[in-house]
Amino acid sequence: MQLSTRTEDFIVDTLSLRTELLPLNAVFTNPTILKVLHGGINDIMWLQRDLGLYLVNMFDTYHASKQLGLPRCSLSYLLHRYCDVTADKQYQLADWRIRPLPDVMIKYAREDTHYLLYVYDCLRYELLTQGMHTLESVYRNSNLDCQQTFRKPVFTQESYMDVYKKIRIALKPQQKECLKSIYKWRDQTARNEDESTAFVLPNHMMFKIAELLPTDQEGILGCCNPPPPLVRLHVQELHLIVEKARHYNPLLDPANTSVNEEEYTPGFLDMTHQSSVESIFTPKQTPARRIKERKEIFYIPKSGPDIKLKNKSSIEEDCASITSETGTISESVSSLQFFDTTSIKSDISDAVRSVTDSMSAPFKMFMTKIAQLRDEEKKKEEETPAPVCPIQDNVPPEDTEDTVKDENSVNN
C-alpha cells in the first residue's frame, strides 16, 4: 500500500503488517483530513475486505477528470497532462506478493501516489474556474463511494449475468453457456487457490474465450495475453468446458424450457384447441416452434382457473368428434383438392411425417385411440344388415296419391 504526503512517500507491506494496520483508521476516518485517490471505489472495497480500513472525506481524481470532460480519465493520462511524466504500467498486474520487492517495482509503486496531490491541486483549480458547484459535485460523488460497504459475494447460477451485462454484446447460446461455465470454474478455482478471480482469469480474457470458442488448447492460451499461471495449469480442463459449450443445445436444456413437466399432467385435447392442432401441421415450421406448440397443447396444468379434467367417456366423445369432423391426418392431406400443384402436397406430407415421428407419448395414445374407434365403427357398419325398404317406398311418385286413397277406403 502506497501513502504520500506533501513531503514524504511510504510503502507499507500489508502482508507482514496485516494485523497491525488498524491504527491507520485514526487518519483514514478523520473528516478533517482529505484523502486523495484515483478510481478509489475498488480500493475502498479492498481496504474494507482485507485490512478492515475505512475512508472518510475523499477526493477522487477520476471523478474530477470526468467532471471536467477530459479526453481520458486514466491516471497515466493525468500524470502526462499535469506532470509531464510517462507512467510505466508493465507492473500493474505483476505478482506483488514476492519478497523482497525489486527496486523497479518499488519505484512504480511510489509514482502511483507521489504526484497525486499535485494533480489534485491542478484539478481543483480547474474545477473552481467552472464554478463552485462543479467542485462540490466531485466531492459528493467521491464521498458516495466512501459510503459503499463490502459484502462477501455469494455464488449462484446467475452470478455470471453481472459480468455479462458489462460487455454489452449479444452472445449466442453456445457463447453464453461457455461464459457461464468458465465463470463458475474461475470462482471455484479462486476459492481453492485462495486467489482473486482477476488473478485466475481477468474478465476481458474470459469474454474473449467465450466469444471465439477456441477448438484447441493453443487457441485458449492465444485468447490470453499473457496467459495467467492458473490458466496454463488448467488449460486441459478449460478446453473440455469450451468443447462442451460448443455442442450446447438450448432446446435440450431443462432450464430453458417454457413448460416444466413436473408441474403438468398429460391430458387430451378438447375441441377449443382444434385451431392450435391444425397449426402444428402447417408446412415449413421450425422444430423449435413445433416442440413449443406441442407442449402448450398436450399438457394441461394441475391447477388453475381453466382446468378441464377428462374422464374416459369424455375422451371417447372427443375422439369420435374429432374423427367425424376432421378425419385422420392422412385423409386431410389427400383431400386437398384446392391445391393444383403436387409439390405443396408433398411439403405438407413431409411436415406431417416429421411431426408424427417426433410425437409425444400422450399424442400417440390419442391418435391410436382415434384409429381404434374408427375401426370399430367400420366393423359395425359391415356387420349391420341393410334395412329392408317398405313396399310403398317403391311406388312411383305419380301413384302415391291413389295408393293413399285405396288404403283409406279399405280402412273405412
C-alpha positions in Angstrom: 0.0 0.0 0.0 1.4 3.4 -1.1 0.9 6.5 1.0 2.2 10.0 0.2 2.1 13.3 2.0 3.3 16.7 0.7 6.9 15.8 1.8 7.2 12.0 2.1 6.3 8.7 0.4 5.6 5.5 2.3 5.5 1.9 1.0 3.6 -0.3 3.5 4.0 -4.1 3.5 0.4 -5.2 4.0 1.3 -8.9 4.2 3.7 -8.8 7.1 1.8 -5.9 8.9 -1.7 -7.1 8.1 -2.8 -7.3 11.7 -1.1 -4.1 12.7 -2.8 -1.6 10.3 -5.9 -0.8 12.2 -4.4 2.3 13.8 -4.5 3.8 10.3 -8.2 4.2 10.8 -7.5 7.2 13.0 -6.3 9.1 9.9 -8.4 7.4 7.3 -11.7 8.1 9.1 -10.7 11.6 10.2 -13.2 14.0 8.4 -10.7 16.9 8.8 -8.0 15.2 6.7 -8.6 14.9 3.0 -7.6 11.6 1.3 -6.9 11.8 -2.5 -7.3 8.6 -4.6 -7.7 7.8 -8.3 -10.5 5.4 -9.1 -10.9 4.7 -5.4 -14.1 2.6 -5.5 -12.1 -0.6 -5.8 -9.5 0.5 -3.3 -12.3 1.2 -0.8 -13.7 -2.4 -1.2 -10.2 -3.9 -0.8 -9.3 -1.9 2.2 -12.5 -3.0 4.0 -12.3 -6.6 2.9 -8.6 -7.3 3.5 -7.5 -4.8 6.2 -10.6 -3.5 8.0 -9.8 0.1 7.0 -12.4 2.7 6.0 -12.2 6.1 4.4 -14.0 9.4 5.2 -13.6 12.6 3.3 -12.1 11.6 0.0 -11.4 13.3 -3.3 -11.3 11.1 -6.4 -9.3 12.4 -9.3 -11.2 10.1 -11.6 -14.5 11.9 -10.8 -12.7 15.2 -11.2 -11.4 14.4 -14.7 -14.8 13.1 -15.7 -16.5 16.3 -14.4 -14.1 18.4 -16.4 -14.7 16.4 -19.6 -11.1 15.5 -20.2 -10.3 13.3 -23.2 -9.2 10.4 -20.9 -9.7 9.8 -17.2 -6.8 7.4 -16.5 -4.1 8.2 -14.0 -1.4 7.8 -16.7 -3.1 10.5 -18.8 -3.3 12.8 -15.8 0.4 12.3 -15.0 1.3 13.1 -18.5 -1.0 16.1 -18.7 -0.1 17.8 -15.5 3.3 16.4 -14.5 4.9 15.5 -17.9 5.6 12.1 -16.6 5.1 8.9 -18.6 3.9 6.1 -16.4 5.2 2.6 -16.9 2.2 0.3 -16.4 4.0 -3.0 -17.0 4.0 -3.9 -13.3 0.3 -3.2 -12.8 -0.7 -6.9 -13.0 2.6 -8.2 -11.5 2.7 -10.5 -8.6 3.2 -8.1 -5.7 3.5 -11.0 -3.1 7.1 -11.6 -3.9 9.6 -10.5 -1.3 11.8 -8.6 -1.4 10.3 -6.3 -4.0 12.6 -5.3 -6.8 13.6 -1.6 -7.0 11.8 -1.1 -10.2 8.5 -2.3 -8.6 9.1 0.0 -5.6 9.7 2.9 -7.9 6.5 2.1 -9.8 4.5 2.0 -6.5 5.9 5.3 -5.4 5.0 7.0 -8.6 1.3 6.0 -8.2 0.9 8.4 -5.3 4.0 10.7 -5.4 2.4 13.1 -7.9 -1.3 12.6 -6.9 -1.5 15.6 -4.5 -0.1 17.9 -7.2 -2.6 16.5 -9.7 -5.3 17.2 -7.1 -4.2 20.9 -6.9 -4.4 21.3 -10.7 -7.8 19.6 -11.0 -9.2 21.6 -8.0 -8.1 24.9 -9.7 -9.8 23.9 -13.0 -13.0 22.9 -11.2 -13.2 26.2 -9.3 -12.8 28.1 -12.6 -16.0 26.4 -13.8 -17.9 27.2 -10.6 -18.1 26.1 -7.0 -20.9 23.7 -7.9 -18.6 21.5 -10.1 -16.1 21.1 -7.2 -19.0 20.2 -4.8 -20.2 17.7 -7.3 -16.9 15.9 -7.3 -16.7 15.9 -3.5 -20.3 14.5 -3.4 -19.6 11.7 -5.8 -16.3 10.8 -4.1 -17.9 10.5 -0.7 -20.8 8.5 -2.0 -18.1 5.9 -3.0 -16.8 6.0 0.6 -20.2 5.0 1.8 -20.1 1.7 -0.1 -19.7 -1.3 2.2 -18.1 -4.6 1.2 -20.4 -7.6 1.1 -19.0 -11.1 0.6 -20.2 -12.3 -2.8 -22.4 -15.4 -2.9 -22.1 -17.6 -6.0 -25.3 -18.6 -7.8 -26.1 -20.0 -11.2 -26.9 -16.5 -12.4 -23.9 -14.7 -10.9 -22.3 -14.6 -14.3 -25.0 -12.2 -15.5 -23.5 -9.3 -13.5 -20.3 -9.7 -15.7 -22.2 -10.4 -18.9 -24.2 -7.2 -18.7 -21.0 -5.1 -18.6 -19.8 -6.3 -22.1 -23.0 -5.0 -23.8 -22.5 -7.6 -26.6 -25.2 -10.1 -27.5 -23.8 -13.6 -27.3 -25.1 -16.8 -29.0 -26.5 -19.5 -26.7 -23.3 -21.5 -27.0 -21.1 -18.5 -26.2 -23.3 -17.6 -23.3 -23.1 -21.1 -21.9 -19.3 -21.0 -22.3 -19.2 -17.7 -20.3 -21.4 -19.2 -17.6 -19.3 -22.4 -17.3 -15.9 -20.6 -17.3 -17.3 -18.1 -14.7 -18.2 -21.0 -12.4 -14.8 -22.6 -13.0 -13.0 -19.3 -12.2 -14.9 -18.8 -9.0 -14.2 -22.3 -7.8 -10.5 -22.1 -8.7 -10.1 -18.8 -7.0 -11.6 -20.2 -3.8 -9.5 -23.4 -3.9 -6.3 -21.4 -4.6 -7.1 -18.5 -2.3 -6.6 -16.1 -5.1 -8.7 -13.3 -6.6 -10.8 -14.0 -9.6 -8.9 -11.4 -11.6 -5.7 -13.2 -10.9 -7.2 -16.5 -12.0 -8.6 -15.1 -15.3 -9.4 -11.5 -16.0 -12.8 -10.6 -17.3 -11.6 -9.5 -20.8 -9.8 -12.8 -21.3 -12.8 -14.7 -20.2 -15.0 -12.8 -22.6 -12.6 -13.4 -25.5 -12.6 -17.2 -24.8 -16.4 -17.2 -24.7 -16.7 -15.2 -27.9 -14.3 -17.2 -30.0 -14.9 -20.7 -28.6 -11.4 -22.0 -29.4 -11.3 -25.5 -30.7 -8.0 -26.5 -29.0 -5.8 -25.7 -26.0 -3.5 -23.4 -28.0 -6.5 -21.3 -29.0 -7.5 -20.9 -25.4 -3.9 -19.7 -24.5 -4.0 -17.4 -27.5 -7.0 -15.6 -26.1 -5.0 -14.7 -23.0 -2.0 -12.3 -23.4 -0.1 -13.2 -21.4 -1.8 -16.4 -20.1 -2.3 -16.4 -16.3 -0.5 -19.1 -14.4 -3.6 -20.9 -13.4 -4.9 -20.9 -16.9 -1.8 -22.6 -18.1 -2.1 -25.2 -15.3 -5.8 -26.0 -16.0 -5.9 -25.4 -19.8 -7.0 -29.0 -20.4 -9.9 -28.6 -18.1 -10.8 -25.3 -19.7 -10.7 -27.0 -23.2 -13.2 -29.5 -22.0 -15.5 -26.7 -20.8 -15.3 -24.9 -24.1 -15.8 -28.0 -26.1 -18.9 -28.9 -24.1 -20.3 -25.4 -24.6 -19.7 -25.6 -28.4 -22.1 -28.5 -28.6 -24.7 -26.9 -26.2 -28.3 -27.2 -27.4 -30.6 -24.7 -25.7 -33.7 -26.8 -26.7 -32.4 -29.7 -24.6 -31.6 -27.6 -21.6 -34.4 -28.1 -18.9 -33.7 -24.6 -17.6 -34.7 -23.1 -20.9 -38.0 -24.9 -21.5 -41.1 -22.9 -21.0 -43.0 -25.9 -19.7 -41.9 -27.7 -16.5 -43.1 -31.2 -16.9 -43.2 -31.8 -13.1 -46.0 -29.2 -12.8 -48.1 -30.6 -15.7 -50.1 -33.7 -16.2 -50.5 -35.3 -19.7 -54.1 -34.8 -21.0 -56.1 -35.0 -24.2 -57.5 -32.1 -26.1 -60.9 -30.5 -26.3 -62.1 -29.0 -29.5 -61.2 -25.5 -28.3 -57.7 -26.4 -29.3 -58.5 -27.6 -32.8 -57.1 -24.5 -34.4 -53.8 -25.0 -32.5 -53.7 -28.6 -33.6 -54.1 -27.6 -37.2 -51.3 -25.0 -36.8 -48.9 -27.8 -35.9 -49.2 -29.5 -39.3 -48.5 -26.4 -41.4 -45.5 -26.9 -43.6 -42.1 -25.4 -43.2 -42.3 -24.9 -39.4 -39.1 -24.9 -37.4 -38.6 -27.8 -34.9 -38.3 -25.3 -32.0 -41.8 -23.9 -32.8 -43.3 -27.4 -33.2 -41.9 -28.5 -29.8 -43.1 -25.4 -28.1 -46.6 -25.6 -29.5 -46.9 -29.3 -28.9 -46.0 -28.8 -25.2 -48.5 -26.0 -24.9 -51.2 -28.2 -26.4 -50.7 -31.6 -25.0 -50.1 -30.7 -21.4 -52.7 -29.2 -19.1 -51.9 -27.7 -15.7 -52.8 -29.5 -12.5 -54.3 -26.3 -11.0 -55.7 -23.1 -12.4 -59.0 -21.4 -13.1 -59.4 -23.0 -16.6 -58.6 -26.6 -15.7 -60.6 -29.3 -17.5 -60.2 -32.8 -16.2 -61.4 -35.5 -18.6 -62.8 -38.9 -17.9 -63.0 -41.9 -20.2 -66.3 -41.2 -21.7 -65.4 -37.6 -22.5 -62.2 -38.7 -24.1 -64.1 -41.1 -26.3 -66.5 -38.4 -27.2 -63.6 -36.1 -28.2 -62.1 -38.9 -30.3 -65.4 -39.5 -32.1 -66.0 -35.8 -32.6 -62.5 -35.2 -34.0 -62.8 -38.3 -36.2 -66.1 -37.2 -37.6 -65.2 -33.6 -38.2 -61.6 -33.7 -39.2 -60.7 -37.3 -40.1 -57.2 -38.6 -39.9 -54.2 -36.5 -40.9 -53.5 -38.6 -44.0 -57.1 -38.2 -45.2 -56.9 -34.5 -44.7 -53.7 -34.3 -46.7 -55.1 -36.5 -49.5 -58.3 -34.5 -49.7 -56.6 -31.2 -50.5 -58.4 -30.7 -53.9 -57.9 -26.9 -54.0 -54.1 -27.2 -54.5 -53.2 -27.7 -58.1 -49.5 -28.5 -57.5 -48.2 -31.7 -56.1 -45.2 -30.0 -54.6 -47.4 -28.3 -51.9 -49.0 -31.6 -51.0 -45.6 -33.1 -50.7 -44.4 -30.4 -48.4 -47.4 -30.9 -46.2 -46.9 -34.6 -46.2 -43.3 -34.1 -45.1 -44.3 -31.8 -42.4 -46.9 -34.3 -41.1 -44.4 -37.1 -41.3 -41.8 -35.1 -39.3 -44.3 -34.2 -36.7 -45.6 -37.7 -36.4 -42.1 -39.1 -36.0 -41.5 -36.7 -33.1 -44.9 -37.1 -31.4 -45.1 -37.2 -27.7 -46.4 -40.3 -25.9 -49.8 -38.7 -25.0 -50.4 -37.7 -28.6 -49.6 -41.1 -29.9 -52.1 -42.6 -27.5 -54.6 -40.1 -28.6 -54.1 -40.9 -32.3 -54.2 -44.7 -31.6 -57.5 -44.2 -29.8 -58.9 -42.4 -32.8 -57.8 -45.2 -35.1 -59.4 -47.9 -32.9 -62.7 -46.1 -32.7 -62.7 -45.7 -36.5 -62.0 -49.4 -36.9 -64.8 -50.2 -34.6 -67.2 -48.0 -36.5 -66.3 -49.7 -39.8 -66.8 -53.1 -38.3 -70.3 -52.2 -37.0 -71.2 -50.8 -40.4 -70.1 -54.0 -42.1 -71.9 -56.3 -39.6 -75.2 -54.3 -39.6 -77.6 -55.7 -42.4 -79.0 -53.3 -44.9 -82.5 -52.2 -43.9 -85.4 -53.6 -45.9 -87.3 -50.9 -47.8 -91.1 -50.8 -47.4 -93.3 -51.5 -50.4 -94.7 -48.1 -50.6 -91.2 -46.7 -51.0 -91.1 -48.4 -54.4 -94.3 -46.9 -55.6 -93.8 -44.3 -58.3 -94.4 -40.7 -57.3 -97.4 -40.3 -59.6 -99.2 -43.3 -58.0 -98.7 -42.2 -54.4 -102.0 -40.3 -54.0 -104.0 -43.2 -55.5 -102.4 -45.6 -53.1 -103.2 -43.4 -50.1 -106.9 -43.2 -51.2 -107.1 -47.0 -51.6 -105.7 -47.5 -48.1 -108.2 -45.0 -46.7 -111.2 -46.8 -48.4 -110.1 -50.2 -47.1 -109.9 -48.8 -43.6 -113.4 -47.3 -43.8 
